[in-house]
């Protein structure tokens, strides 16, 4: 395994959701990766510990990455890069003039240089735009390291390969074996790391990804590509295929980062039941998916379920006016 930086507060705790578990008749636990830090909170920092180590090893002075206006990844990248002395350029997707709030406010607070692109440009040419920014900056004397959306590439997936090792150790400590692990999927890197470790260590867990956008076919292909890119970083060969990837795309709602009233009501429901705050982009959609799949009888083989809370609290605040109290 490659070397990494040590920026996150690890290991993150695991706790049982007592009232939710009692309601649903199954043991549900939260892996609190929303507690990896404050400025760097969430799942992205596990990936960035590997990506930024490689950037520093290559002599980079600047990192360039991309995401939506309320991207957790862009906020975590800006904070983490600033911690280790790297400059940051963000390419953010917008459809209208953005308010300075939530993650976007923190991006500015941490000193990122912001560039904008349209949704169409983001879909069709975000990587080419980042490459042109890198060329521009390198002509000015910088050495640039480009991080893809969500740090979801081979080296980034190592963050959640390592997280699965952490989970296995915690299983021994708390005396619980998780037969099922659930995580939101927005770019694929988190799921990839869990999937790879599940195969590498022959854990035979069911790893379910709930898509927050796009469909299952898209994410299966995306994750399969990341898995194959990551294999070169492992110290033994493993057999892994698309059949090892389970993506549920029934709970994407009305679109990425868009919330229905019922989704916001579920965030309120879980907060009042467990004092756990979900985010509207990722964890709310994934937990709604898990909740409904259990209610529908589709999780009968799962006794101990670990839900990975991937953070995103800052992205909740721009939606506070949409909540009904």
TIDOGU-536472 format. One record per residue (C-alpha): residue in one letter; x, y, z. Coordinates in nm, 2 decimals. Layout:
BEGIN
<site><sevex>a</sevex><east>X</east><north>Y</north><up>Z</up></site>
...
This chain:
BEGIN
<site><sevex>x</sevex><east>0.00</east><north>0.00</north><up>0.00</up></site>
<site><sevex>x</sevex><east>0.11</east><north>0.35</north><up>-0.08</up></site>
<site><sevex>x</sevex><east>0.21</east><north>0.60</north><up>0.20</up></site>
<site><sevex>x</sevex><east>-0.05</east><north>0.86</north><up>0.30</up></site>
<site><sevex>x</sevex><east>-0.07</east><north>1.18</north><up>0.51</up></site>
<site><sevex>x</sevex><east>-0.23</east><north>1.17</north><up>0.85</up></site>
<site><sevex>x</sevex><east>-0.49</east><north>1.45</north><up>0.85</up></site>
<site><sevex>x</sevex><east>-0.81</east><north>1.29</north><up>0.96</up></site>
<site><sevex>x</sevex><east>-0.92</east><north>1.21</north><up>1.31</up></site>
<site><sevex>x</sevex><east>-0.91</east><north>0.83</north><up>1.29</up></site>
<site><sevex>x</sevex><east>-1.05</east><north>0.58</north><up>1.38</up></site>
<site><sevex>x</sevex><east>-1.40</east><north>0.73</north><up>1.36</up></site>
<site><sevex>x</sevex><east>-1.65</east><north>0.58</north><up>1.61</up></site>
<site><sevex>x</sevex><east>-1.92</east><north>0.33</north><up>1.55</up></site>
<site><sevex>x</sevex><east>-2.24</east><north>0.35</north><up>1.74</up></site>
<site><sevex>x</sevex><east>-2.58</east><north>0.17</north><up>1.73</up></site>
<site><sevex>x</sevex><east>-2.89</east><north>0.36</north><up>1.63</up></site>
<site><sevex>x</sevex><east>-3.10</east><north>0.22</north><up>1.91</up></site>
<site><sevex>x</sevex><east>-3.44</east><north>0.36</north><up>1.84</up></site>
<site><sevex>x</sevex><east>-3.41</east><north>0.32</north><up>1.46</up></site>
<site><sevex>x</sevex><east>-3.30</east><north>-0.04</north><up>1.51</up></site>
<site><sevex>x</sevex><east>-3.59</east><north>-0.11</north><up>1.74</up></site>
<site><sevex>x</sevex><east>-3.83</east><north>0.04</north><up>1.50</up></site>
<site><sevex>x</sevex><east>-3.70</east><north>-0.16</north><up>1.20</up></site>
<site><sevex>x</sevex><east>-3.62</east><north>-0.48</north><up>1.38</up></site>
<site><sevex>x</sevex><east>-3.26</east><north>-0.50</north><up>1.26</up></site>
<site><sevex>x</sevex><east>-2.94</east><north>-0.37</north><up>1.41</up></site>
<site><sevex>x</sevex><east>-2.83</east><north>-0.05</north><up>1.24</up></site>
<site><sevex>x</sevex><east>-2.49</east><north>0.11</north><up>1.33</up></site>
<site><sevex>x</sevex><east>-2.34</east><north>0.44</north><up>1.21</up></site>
<site><sevex>x</sevex><east>-1.98</east><north>0.47</north><up>1.12</up></site>
<site><sevex>x</sevex><east>-1.93</east><north>0.84</north><up>1.20</up></site>
<site><sevex>x</sevex><east>-1.70</east><north>0.95</north><up>0.91</up></site>
<site><sevex>x</sevex><east>-1.88</east><north>1.29</north><up>0.95</up></site>
<site><sevex>x</sevex><east>-1.64</east><north>1.32</north><up>1.25</up></site>
<site><sevex>x</sevex><east>-1.31</east><north>1.29</north><up>1.06</up></site>
<site><sevex>x</sevex><east>-1.25</east><north>1.66</north><up>1.15</up></site>
<site><sevex>x</sevex><east>-1.42</east><north>1.99</north><up>1.13</up></site>
<site><sevex>x</sevex><east>-1.28</east><north>2.18</north><up>0.83</up></site>
<site><sevex>x</sevex><east>-1.20</east><north>1.84</north><up>0.67</up></site>
<site><sevex>x</sevex><east>-1.51</east><north>1.65</north><up>0.79</up></site>
<site><sevex>x</sevex><east>-1.66</east><north>1.37</north><up>0.59</up></site>
<site><sevex>x</sevex><east>-1.54</east><north>1.08</north><up>0.38</up></site>
<site><sevex>x</sevex><east>-1.33</east><north>1.28</north><up>0.12</up></site>
<site><sevex>x</sevex><east>-1.04</east><north>1.33</north><up>0.36</up></site>
<site><sevex>x</sevex><east>-0.96</east><north>0.96</north><up>0.36</up></site>
<site><sevex>x</sevex><east>-0.91</east><north>0.97</north><up>-0.01</up></site>
<site><sevex>x</sevex><east>-0.72</east><north>1.30</north><up>0.00</up></site>
<site><sevex>x</sevex><east>-0.47</east><north>1.17</north><up>0.25</up></site>
<site><sevex>x</sevex><east>-0.34</east><north>0.95</north><up>-0.04</up></site>
<site><sevex>x</sevex><east>-0.39</east><north>1.20</north><up>-0.32</up></site>
<site><sevex>x</sevex><east>-0.22</east><north>1.49</north><up>-0.15</up></site>
<site><sevex>x</sevex><east>0.07</east><north>1.27</north><up>-0.04</up></site>
<site><sevex>x</sevex><east>0.13</east><north>1.19</north><up>-0.41</up></site>
<site><sevex>x</sevex><east>0.09</east><north>1.55</north><up>-0.50</up></site>
<site><sevex>x</sevex><east>0.36</east><north>1.65</north><up>-0.25</up></site>
<site><sevex>x</sevex><east>0.59</east><north>1.36</north><up>-0.35</up></site>
<site><sevex>x</sevex><east>0.56</east><north>1.49</north><up>-0.71</up></site>
<site><sevex>x</sevex><east>0.67</east><north>1.84</north><up>-0.60</up></site>
<site><sevex>x</sevex><east>0.33</east><north>2.00</north><up>-0.66</up></site>
<site><sevex>x</sevex><east>0.27</east><north>2.36</north><up>-0.55</up></site>
<site><sevex>x</sevex><east>-0.10</east><north>2.37</north><up>-0.65</up></site>
<site><sevex>x</sevex><east>-0.39</east><north>2.13</north><up>-0.67</up></site>
<site><sevex>x</sevex><east>-0.69</east><north>2.17</north><up>-0.90</up></site>
<site><sevex>x</sevex><east>-1.02</east><north>1.99</north><up>-0.85</up></site>
<site><sevex>x</sevex><east>-1.39</east><north>2.02</north><up>-0.94</up></site>
<site><sevex>x</sevex><east>-1.74</east><north>1.97</north><up>-0.81</up></site>
<site><sevex>x</sevex><east>-2.07</east><north>2.13</north><up>-0.75</up></site>
<site><sevex>x</sevex><east>-2.11</east><north>2.47</north><up>-0.58</up></site>
<site><sevex>x</sevex><east>-2.18</east><north>2.29</north><up>-0.24</up></site>
<site><sevex>x</sevex><east>-1.92</east><north>2.02</north><up>-0.30</up></site>
<site><sevex>x</sevex><east>-1.79</east><north>1.85</north><up>0.02</up></site>
<site><sevex>x</sevex><east>-1.50</east><north>1.73</north><up>-0.18</up></site>
<site><sevex>x</sevex><east>-1.39</east><north>2.07</north><up>-0.29</up></site>
<site><sevex>x</sevex><east>-1.43</east><north>2.21</north><up>0.06</up></site>
<site><sevex>x</sevex><east>-1.23</east><north>1.93</north><up>0.21</up></site>
<site><sevex>x</sevex><east>-0.96</east><north>1.95</north><up>-0.07</up></site>
<site><sevex>x</sevex><east>-0.92</east><north>2.32</north><up>-0.01</up></site>
<site><sevex>x</sevex><east>-0.89</east><north>2.28</north><up>0.37</up></site>
<site><sevex>x</sevex><east>-0.65</east><north>1.98</north><up>0.35</up></site>
<site><sevex>x</sevex><east>-0.43</east><north>2.13</north><up>0.08</up></site>
<site><sevex>x</sevex><east>-0.41</east><north>2.45</north><up>0.28</up></site>
<site><sevex>x</sevex><east>-0.30</east><north>2.25</north><up>0.58</up></site>
<site><sevex>x</sevex><east>0.00</east><north>2.11</north><up>0.39</up></site>
<site><sevex>x</sevex><east>0.09</east><north>2.43</north><up>0.21</up></site>
<site><sevex>x</sevex><east>-0.06</east><north>2.38</north><up>-0.13</up></site>
<site><sevex>x</sevex><east>-0.25</east><north>2.64</north><up>-0.33</up></site>
<site><sevex>x</sevex><east>-0.59</east><north>2.54</north><up>-0.47</up></site>
<site><sevex>x</sevex><east>-0.80</east><north>2.62</north><up>-0.78</up></site>
<site><sevex>x</sevex><east>-1.16</east><north>2.49</north><up>-0.78</up></site>
<site><sevex>x</sevex><east>-1.37</east><north>2.45</north><up>-1.09</up></site>
<site><sevex>x</sevex><east>-1.73</east><north>2.47</north><up>-0.96</up></site>
<site><sevex>x</sevex><east>-2.05</east><north>2.39</north><up>-1.15</up></site>
<site><sevex>x</sevex><east>-2.32</east><north>2.66</north><up>-1.14</up></site>
<site><sevex>x</sevex><east>-2.64</east><north>2.74</north><up>-1.32</up></site>
<site><sevex>x</sevex><east>-2.69</east><north>3.08</north><up>-1.16</up></site>
<site><sevex>x</sevex><east>-2.50</east><north>3.33</north><up>-0.96</up></site>
<site><sevex>x</sevex><east>-2.42</east><north>3.15</north><up>-0.63</up></site>
<site><sevex>x</sevex><east>-2.48</east><north>3.27</north><up>-0.28</up></site>
<site><sevex>x</sevex><east>-2.18</east><north>3.27</north><up>-0.06</up></site>
<site><sevex>x</sevex><east>-2.29</east><north>3.01</north><up>0.19</up></site>
<site><sevex>x</sevex><east>-2.22</east><north>2.66</north><up>0.32</up></site>
<site><sevex>x</sevex><east>-1.92</east><north>2.48</north><up>0.16</up></site>
<site><sevex>x</sevex><east>-1.88</east><north>2.76</north><up>-0.10</up></site>
<site><sevex>x</sevex><east>-1.83</east><north>3.01</north><up>0.18</up></site>
<site><sevex>x</sevex><east>-1.57</east><north>2.79</north><up>0.34</up></site>
<site><sevex>x</sevex><east>-1.39</east><north>2.74</north><up>0.00</up></site>
<site><sevex>x</sevex><east>-1.35</east><north>3.12</north><up>-0.01</up></site>
<site><sevex>x</sevex><east>-1.26</east><north>3.14</north><up>0.35</up></site>
<site><sevex>x</sevex><east>-0.98</east><north>2.89</north><up>0.30</up></site>
<site><sevex>x</sevex><east>-0.84</east><north>3.10</north><up>0.01</up></site>
<site><sevex>x</sevex><east>-0.92</east><north>2.89</north><up>-0.29</up></site>
<site><sevex>x</sevex><east>-0.92</east><north>3.05</north><up>-0.64</up></site>
<site><sevex>x</sevex><east>-1.26</east><north>2.99</north><up>-0.79</up></site>
<site><sevex>x</sevex><east>-1.34</east><north>2.92</north><up>-1.15</up></site>
<site><sevex>x</sevex><east>-1.70</east><north>2.85</north><up>-1.27</up></site>
<site><sevex>x</sevex><east>-1.84</east><north>2.63</north><up>-1.54</up></site>
<site><sevex>x</sevex><east>-2.19</east><north>2.55</north><up>-1.67</up></site>
<site><sevex>x</sevex><east>-2.36</east><north>2.22</north><up>-1.61</up></site>
<site><sevex>x</sevex><east>-2.31</east><north>2.13</north><up>-1.97</up></site>
<site><sevex>x</sevex><east>-1.94</east><north>2.21</north><up>-1.96</up></site>
<site><sevex>x</sevex><east>-1.91</east><north>2.01</north><up>-1.64</up></site>
<site><sevex>x</sevex><east>-2.07</east><north>1.70</north><up>-1.79</up></site>
<site><sevex>x</sevex><east>-1.88</east><north>1.72</north><up>-2.12</up></site>
<site><sevex>x</sevex><east>-1.54</east><north>1.87</north><up>-2.05</up></site>
<site><sevex>x</sevex><east>-1.46</east><north>1.93</north><up>-1.68</up></site>
<site><sevex>x</sevex><east>-1.14</east><north>1.73</north><up>-1.71</up></site>
<site><sevex>x</sevex><east>-1.02</east><north>1.92</north><up>-2.02</up></site>
<site><sevex>x</sevex><east>-1.10</east><north>2.25</north><up>-1.84</up></site>
<site><sevex>x</sevex><east>-0.89</east><north>2.15</north><up>-1.54</up></site>
<site><sevex>x</sevex><east>-0.61</east><north>2.05</north><up>-1.77</up></site>
<site><sevex>x</sevex><east>-0.62</east><north>2.39</north><up>-1.94</up></site>
<site><sevex>x</sevex><east>-0.61</east><north>2.56</north><up>-1.59</up></site>
<site><sevex>x</sevex><east>-0.31</east><north>2.35</north><up>-1.51</up></site>
<site><sevex>x</sevex><east>-0.14</east><north>2.45</north><up>-1.83</up></site>
<site><sevex>x</sevex><east>-0.21</east><north>2.81</north><up>-1.75</up></site>
<site><sevex>x</sevex><east>-0.08</east><north>2.79</north><up>-1.40</up></site>
<site><sevex>x</sevex><east>0.23</east><north>2.59</north><up>-1.50</up></site>
<site><sevex>x</sevex><east>0.32</east><north>2.86</north><up>-1.75</up></site>
<site><sevex>x</sevex><east>0.32</east><north>3.10</north><up>-1.45</up></site>
<site><sevex>x</sevex><east>0.56</east><north>2.87</north><up>-1.26</up></site>
<site><sevex>x</sevex><east>0.33</east><north>2.65</north><up>-1.06</up></site>
<site><sevex>x</sevex><east>0.35</east><north>2.27</north><up>-1.05</up></site>
<site><sevex>x</sevex><east>0.00</east><north>2.14</north><up>-1.07</up></site>
<site><sevex>x</sevex><east>-0.17</east><north>1.82</north><up>-0.95</up></site>
<site><sevex>x</sevex><east>-0.52</east><north>1.76</north><up>-1.08</up></site>
<site><sevex>x</sevex><east>-0.76</east><north>1.56</north><up>-0.85</up></site>
<site><sevex>x</sevex><east>-1.07</east><north>1.42</north><up>-1.03</up></site>
<site><sevex>x</sevex><east>-1.42</east><north>1.47</north><up>-0.90</up></site>
<site><sevex>x</sevex><east>-1.46</east><north>1.33</north><up>-0.55</up></site>
<site><sevex>x</sevex><east>-1.09</east><north>1.21</north><up>-0.55</up></site>
<site><sevex>x</sevex><east>-1.25</east><north>0.90</north><up>-0.71</up></site>
<site><sevex>x</sevex><east>-0.96</east><north>0.73</north><up>-0.88</up></site>
<site><sevex>x</sevex><east>-0.73</east><north>0.44</north><up>-0.81</up></site>
<site><sevex>x</sevex><east>-0.52</east><north>0.61</north><up>-0.55</up></site>
<site><sevex>x</sevex><east>-0.82</east><north>0.79</north><up>-0.39</up></site>
<site><sevex>x</sevex><east>-1.00</east><north>0.46</north><up>-0.34</up></site>
<site><sevex>x</sevex><east>-0.72</east><north>0.34</north><up>-0.11</up></site>
<site><sevex>x</sevex><east>-0.88</east><north>0.57</north><up>0.16</up></site>
<site><sevex>x</sevex><east>-1.18</east><north>0.34</north><up>0.19</up></site>
<site><sevex>x</sevex><east>-0.97</east><north>0.02</north><up>0.14</up></site>
<site><sevex>x</sevex><east>-0.80</east><north>0.13</north><up>0.46</up></site>
<site><sevex>x</sevex><east>-1.13</east><north>0.22</north><up>0.62</up></site>
<site><sevex>x</sevex><east>-1.25</east><north>-0.13</north><up>0.58</up></site>
<site><sevex>x</sevex><east>-0.94</east><north>-0.25</north><up>0.77</up></site>
<site><sevex>x</sevex><east>-1.04</east><north>-0.01</north><up>1.04</up></site>
<site><sevex>x</sevex><east>-1.39</east><north>-0.14</north><up>1.04</up></site>
<site><sevex>x</sevex><east>-1.27</east><north>-0.50</north><up>1.08</up></site>
<site><sevex>x</sevex><east>-1.06</east><north>-0.40</north><up>1.39</up></site>
<site><sevex>x</sevex><east>-1.36</east><north>-0.22</north><up>1.54</up></site>
<site><sevex>x</sevex><east>-1.58</east><north>-0.53</north><up>1.49</up></site>
<site><sevex>x</sevex><east>-1.34</east><north>-0.72</north><up>1.72</up></site>
<site><sevex>x</sevex><east>-1.34</east><north>-0.44</north><up>1.97</up></site>
<site><sevex>x</sevex><east>-1.72</east><north>-0.41</north><up>1.99</up></site>
<site><sevex>x</sevex><east>-1.80</east><north>-0.77</north><up>1.94</up></site>
<site><sevex>x</sevex><east>-2.02</east><north>-0.72</north><up>1.63</up></site>
<site><sevex>x</sevex><east>-1.97</east><north>-0.86</north><up>1.28</up></site>
<site><sevex>x</sevex><east>-2.13</east><north>-0.65</north><up>1.01</up></site>
<site><sevex>x</sevex><east>-2.28</east><north>-0.86</north><up>0.73</up></site>
<site><sevex>x</sevex><east>-2.39</east><north>-0.55</north><up>0.54</up></site>
<site><sevex>x</sevex><east>-2.22</east><north>-0.22</north><up>0.47</up></site>
<site><sevex>x</sevex><east>-2.42</east><north>0.07</north><up>0.32</up></site>
<site><sevex>x</sevex><east>-2.28</east><north>0.39</north><up>0.17</up></site>
<site><sevex>x</sevex><east>-2.40</east><north>0.67</north><up>-0.06</up></site>
<site><sevex>x</sevex><east>-2.25</east><north>0.68</north><up>-0.40</up></site>
<site><sevex>x</sevex><east>-2.19</east><north>1.01</north><up>-0.59</up></site>
<site><sevex>x</sevex><east>-1.86</east><north>0.95</north><up>-0.77</up></site>
<site><sevex>x</sevex><east>-1.77</east><north>0.59</north><up>-0.68</up></site>
<site><sevex>x</sevex><east>-1.44</east><north>0.61</north><up>-0.50</up></site>
<site><sevex>x</sevex><east>-1.57</east><north>0.54</north><up>-0.15</up></site>
<site><sevex>x</sevex><east>-1.76</east><north>0.24</north><up>-0.27</up></site>
<site><sevex>x</sevex><east>-1.46</east><north>0.12</north><up>-0.47</up></site>
<site><sevex>x</sevex><east>-1.23</east><north>0.11</north><up>-0.17</up></site>
<site><sevex>x</sevex><east>-1.48</east><north>-0.08</north><up>0.04</up></site>
<site><sevex>x</sevex><east>-1.55</east><north>-0.33</north><up>-0.25</up></site>
<site><sevex>x</sevex><east>-1.18</east><north>-0.39</north><up>-0.31</up></site>
<site><sevex>x</sevex><east>-1.10</east><north>-0.45</north><up>0.06</up></site>
<site><sevex>x</sevex><east>-1.40</east><north>-0.68</north><up>0.09</up></site>
<site><sevex>x</sevex><east>-1.26</east><north>-0.90</north><up>-0.19</up></site>
<site><sevex>x</sevex><east>-0.89</east><north>-0.86</north><up>-0.08</up></site>
<site><sevex>x</sevex><east>-0.96</east><north>-0.98</north><up>0.28</up></site>
<site><sevex>x</sevex><east>-1.23</east><north>-1.23</north><up>0.18</up></site>
<site><sevex>x</sevex><east>-1.48</east><north>-1.07</north><up>0.42</up></site>
<site><sevex>x</sevex><east>-1.79</east><north>-1.18</north><up>0.23</up></site>
<site><sevex>x</sevex><east>-1.98</east><north>-0.87</north><up>0.33</up></site>
<site><sevex>x</sevex><east>-2.27</east><north>-0.73</north><up>0.13</up></site>
<site><sevex>x</sevex><east>-2.16</east><north>-0.38</north><up>0.03</up></site>
<site><sevex>x</sevex><east>-2.46</east><north>-0.17</north><up>-0.10</up></site>
<site><sevex>x</sevex><east>-2.42</east><north>0.16</north><up>-0.27</up></site>
<site><sevex>x</sevex><east>-2.72</east><north>0.39</north><up>-0.29</up></site>
<site><sevex>x</sevex><east>-2.68</east><north>0.62</north><up>-0.59</up></site>
<site><sevex>x</sevex><east>-2.75</east><north>0.99</north><up>-0.54</up></site>
<site><sevex>x</sevex><east>-2.76</east><north>1.06</north><up>-0.91</up></site>
<site><sevex>x</sevex><east>-2.73</east><north>0.88</north><up>-1.24</up></site>
<site><sevex>x</sevex><east>-2.82</east><north>0.51</north><up>-1.26</up></site>
<site><sevex>x</sevex><east>-2.68</east><north>0.17</north><up>-1.16</up></site>
<site><sevex>x</sevex><east>-2.53</east><north>0.09</north><up>-1.49</up></site>
<site><sevex>x</sevex><east>-2.33</east><north>0.42</north><up>-1.49</up></site>
<site><sevex>x</sevex><east>-2.19</east><north>0.36</north><up>-1.14</up></site>
<site><sevex>x</sevex><east>-2.11</east><north>0.00</north><up>-1.19</up></site>
<site><sevex>x</sevex><east>-1.90</east><north>0.09</north><up>-1.49</up></site>
<site><sevex>x</sevex><east>-1.75</east><north>0.39</north><up>-1.31</up></site>
<site><sevex>x</sevex><east>-1.66</east><north>0.18</north><up>-1.00</up></site>
<site><sevex>x</sevex><east>-1.53</east><north>-0.11</north><up>-1.21</up></site>
<site><sevex>x</sevex><east>-1.29</east><north>0.14</north><up>-1.38</up></site>
<site><sevex>x</sevex><east>-1.17</east><north>0.28</north><up>-1.04</up></site>
<site><sevex>x</sevex><east>-1.13</east><north>-0.08</north><up>-0.91</up></site>
<site><sevex>x</sevex><east>-0.90</east><north>-0.17</north><up>-1.20</up></site>
<site><sevex>x</sevex><east>-0.70</east><north>0.15</north><up>-1.17</up></site>
<site><sevex>x</sevex><east>-0.65</east><north>0.07</north><up>-0.79</up></site>
<site><sevex>x</sevex><east>-0.53</east><north>-0.28</north><up>-0.84</up></site>
<site><sevex>x</sevex><east>-0.17</east><north>-0.17</north><up>-0.92</up></site>
<site><sevex>x</sevex><east>-0.15</east><north>-0.02</north><up>-0.56</up></site>
<site><sevex>x</sevex><east>-0.23</east><north>-0.36</north><up>-0.39</up></site>
<site><sevex>x</sevex><east>0.04</east><north>-0.60</north><up>-0.29</up></site>
<site><sevex>x</sevex><east>-0.14</east><north>-0.91</north><up>-0.42</up></site>
<site><sevex>x</sevex><east>-0.36</east><north>-0.98</north><up>-0.72</up></site>
<site><sevex>x</sevex><east>-0.74</east><north>-1.02</north><up>-0.66</up></site>
<site><sevex>x</sevex><east>-1.02</east><north>-1.12</north><up>-0.89</up></site>
<site><sevex>x</sevex><east>-1.29</east><north>-0.86</north><up>-0.90</up></site>
<site><sevex>x</sevex><east>-1.56</east><north>-0.79</north><up>-1.16</up></site>
<site><sevex>x</sevex><east>-1.88</east><north>-0.59</north><up>-1.21</up></site>
<site><sevex>x</sevex><east>-2.07</east><north>-0.87</north><up>-1.04</up></site>
<site><sevex>x</sevex><east>-1.91</east><north>-0.77</north><up>-0.71</up></site>
<site><sevex>x</sevex><east>-2.07</east><north>-0.42</north><up>-0.73</up></site>
<site><sevex>x</sevex><east>-2.42</east><north>-0.36</north><up>-0.60</up></site>
<site><sevex>x</sevex><east>-2.58</east><north>-0.03</north><up>-0.67</up></site>
<site><sevex>x</sevex><east>-2.94</east><north>0.07</north><up>-0.59</up></site>
<site><sevex>x</sevex><east>-3.06</east><north>0.36</north><up>-0.80</up></site>
<site><sevex>x</sevex><east>-3.42</east><north>0.38</north><up>-0.68</up></site>
<site><sevex>x</sevex><east>-3.38</east><north>0.67</north><up>-0.44</up></site>
<site><sevex>x</sevex><east>-3.20</east><north>0.94</north><up>-0.64</up></site>
<site><sevex>x</sevex><east>-3.51</east><north>1.16</north><up>-0.61</up></site>
<site><sevex>x</sevex><east>-3.54</east><north>1.46</north><up>-0.84</up></site>
<site><sevex>x</sevex><east>-3.17</east><north>1.50</north><up>-0.90</up></site>
<site><sevex>x</sevex><east>-2.82</east><north>1.56</north><up>-0.76</up></site>
<site><sevex>x</sevex><east>-2.83</east><north>1.80</north><up>-0.47</up></site>
<site><sevex>x</sevex><east>-3.20</east><north>1.86</north><up>-0.52</up></site>
<site><sevex>x</sevex><east>-3.43</east><north>1.78</north><up>-0.23</up></site>
<site><sevex>x</sevex><east>-3.80</east><north>1.68</north><up>-0.21</up></site>
<site><sevex>x</sevex><east>-4.01</east><north>1.78</north><up>0.09</up></site>
<site><sevex>x</sevex><east>-4.03</east><north>1.41</north><up>0.19</up></site>
<site><sevex>x</sevex><east>-3.64</east><north>1.39</north><up>0.19</up></site>
<site><sevex>x</sevex><east>-3.62</east><north>1.70</north><up>0.41</up></site>
<site><sevex>x</sevex><east>-3.88</east><north>1.55</north><up>0.64</up></site>
<site><sevex>x</sevex><east>-3.68</east><north>1.24</north><up>0.68</up></site>
<site><sevex>x</sevex><east>-3.37</east><north>1.44</north><up>0.78</up></site>
<site><sevex>x</sevex><east>-3.58</east><north>1.60</north><up>1.05</up></site>
<site><sevex>x</sevex><east>-3.72</east><north>1.26</north><up>1.15</up></site>
<site><sevex>x</sevex><east>-3.38</east><north>1.09</north><up>1.20</up></site>
<site><sevex>x</sevex><east>-3.24</east><north>1.40</north><up>1.37</up></site>
<site><sevex>x</sevex><east>-3.52</east><north>1.39</north><up>1.63</up></site>
<site><sevex>x</sevex><east>-3.49</east><north>1.02</north><up>1.67</up></site>
<site><sevex>x</sevex><east>-3.11</east><north>0.97</north><up>1.69</up></site>
<site><sevex>x</sevex><east>-2.96</east><north>1.32</north><up>1.71</up></site>
<site><sevex>x</sevex><east>-2.78</east><north>1.22</north><up>1.38</up></site>
<site><sevex>x</sevex><east>-2.79</east><north>1.49</north><up>1.11</up></site>
<site><sevex>x</sevex><east>-2.79</east><north>1.37</north><up>0.76</up></site>
<site><sevex>x</sevex><east>-2.69</east><north>1.58</north><up>0.46</up></site>
<site><sevex>x</sevex><east>-2.94</east><north>1.64</north><up>0.17</up></site>
<site><sevex>x</sevex><east>-2.71</east><north>1.54</north><up>-0.11</up></site>
<site><sevex>x</sevex><east>-2.57</east><north>1.21</north><up>0.00</up></site>
<site><sevex>x</sevex><east>-2.65</east><north>1.05</north><up>0.33</up></site>
<site><sevex>x</sevex><east>-3.02</east><north>1.14</north><up>0.34</up></site>
<site><sevex>x</sevex><east>-3.09</east><north>0.97</north><up>0.00</up></site>
<site><sevex>x</sevex><east>-2.89</east><north>0.66</north><up>0.11</up></site>
<site><sevex>x</sevex><east>-3.05</east><north>0.63</north><up>0.45</up></site>
<site><sevex>x</sevex><east>-3.40</east><north>0.68</north><up>0.29</up></site>
<site><sevex>x</sevex><east>-3.30</east><north>0.40</north><up>0.06</up></site>
<site><sevex>x</sevex><east>-3.19</east><north>0.17</north><up>0.34</up></site>
<site><sevex>x</sevex><east>-3.50</east><north>0.25</north><up>0.55</up></site>
<site><sevex>x</sevex><east>-3.74</east><north>0.17</north><up>0.27</up></site>
<site><sevex>x</sevex><east>-3.56</east><north>-0.14</north><up>0.15</up></site>
<site><sevex>x</sevex><east>-3.58</east><north>-0.28</north><up>0.51</up></site>
<site><sevex>x</sevex><east>-3.95</east><north>-0.18</north><up>0.53</up></site>
<site><sevex>x</sevex><east>-4.01</east><north>-0.35</north><up>0.19</up></site>
<site><sevex>x</sevex><east>-3.85</east><north>-0.68</north><up>0.31</up></site>
<site><sevex>x</sevex><east>-3.55</east><north>-0.66</north><up>0.08</up></site>
<site><sevex>x</sevex><east>-3.29</east><north>-0.68</north><up>0.36</up></site>
<site><sevex>x</sevex><east>-3.40</east><north>-1.00</north><up>0.53</up></site>
<site><sevex>x</sevex><east>-3.05</east><north>-1.15</north><up>0.50</up></site>
<site><sevex>x</sevex><east>-2.90</east><north>-0.85</north><up>0.69</up></site>
<site><sevex>x</sevex><east>-2.88</east><north>-0.87</north><up>1.07</up></site>
<site><sevex>x</sevex><east>-2.61</east><north>-0.62</north><up>1.15</up></site>
<site><sevex>x</sevex><east>-2.59</east><north>-0.32</north><up>0.91</up></site>
<site><sevex>x</sevex><east>-2.32</east><north>-0.06</north><up>0.91</up></site>
<site><sevex>x</sevex><east>-2.42</east><north>0.27</north><up>0.75</up></site>
<site><sevex>x</sevex><east>-2.12</east><north>0.49</north><up>0.67</up></site>
<site><sevex>x</sevex><east>-2.21</east><north>0.85</north><up>0.75</up></site>
<site><sevex>x</sevex><east>-2.00</east><north>1.04</north><up>0.49</up></site>
<site><sevex>x</sevex><east>-2.06</east><north>1.38</north><up>0.63</up></site>
<site><sevex>x</sevex><east>-2.19</east><north>1.69</north><up>0.45</up></site>
<site><sevex>x</sevex><east>-2.33</east><north>1.90</north><up>0.73</up></site>
<site><sevex>x</sevex><east>-2.22</east><north>2.23</north><up>0.57</up></site>
<site><sevex>x</sevex><east>-2.43</east><north>2.15</north><up>0.26</up></site>
<site><sevex>x</sevex><east>-2.74</east><north>2.14</north><up>0.48</up></site>
<site><sevex>x</sevex><east>-2.74</east><north>2.50</north><up>0.58</up></site>
<site><sevex>x</sevex><east>-2.82</east><north>2.65</north><up>0.23</up></site>
<site><sevex>x</sevex><east>-3.14</east><north>2.44</north><up>0.24</up></site>
<site><sevex>x</sevex><east>-3.26</east><north>2.55</north><up>0.58</up></site>
<site><sevex>x</sevex><east>-3.53</east><north>2.78</north><up>0.44</up></site>
<site><sevex>x</sevex><east>-3.68</east><north>2.47</north><up>0.26</up></site>
<site><sevex>x</sevex><east>-3.75</east><north>2.30</north><up>0.59</up></site>
<site><sevex>x</sevex><east>-4.10</east><north>2.33</north><up>0.75</up></site>
<site><sevex>x</sevex><east>-4.11</east><north>2.36</north><up>1.12</up></site>
